[in-house]
Amino acid sequence: MSLALAATTRPTARTAPALPRPTLPRPDLIALALVGLGLALVPWLGVLAASGAWNWVGLDSLEAAGLAVTGLLLRRADPRHCLTAAGTAMLLLTDAWFDMSTAAPGQALATALAMAVFAELPLACLCTRLALRSLPQQVPQRA
């Protein structure tokens, strides 16, 4: 068999079908909102620090930084925003989990549930959506 024939019979790489890419209605407004939410957590960090809840200060500081940096990277159309978005989503889910699991029954549990349902989980979903939309369009398959 000649070298030219061998080159033409080499198998080609197969790729999976394209993954659906979620769209964002207004990335510039979402970026601005994320930066604003990250900055809005700063006074809350002061309240937590005054009460001596240093473990929550650490977690919420990371959330604030993650939201702000994700917003800034999204604003610049930097594809690395997917990394900070994924990390921030996990921090928000962790915060919701520990708020719910450590809250005392009654008003504290109701507050933790309201924060989880109306703030932390929707933000985690948004950050997850931001991370997923940055995935490659096609995933190579192994032969």
Secondary structure, DSSP 8 states (H G I E B T S, - for coil): --HHHHHHTS----B---------S-HHHHHHHHHHHHHHHHHHHHHHHHHT-HHHHHHHHHHHHHHHHHHHHHHTT-TTHHHHHHHHHHHHHHHHHHHHHH--TTHHHHHHHHHIIIIIHHHHHHHHHHHHTTS-S--B---
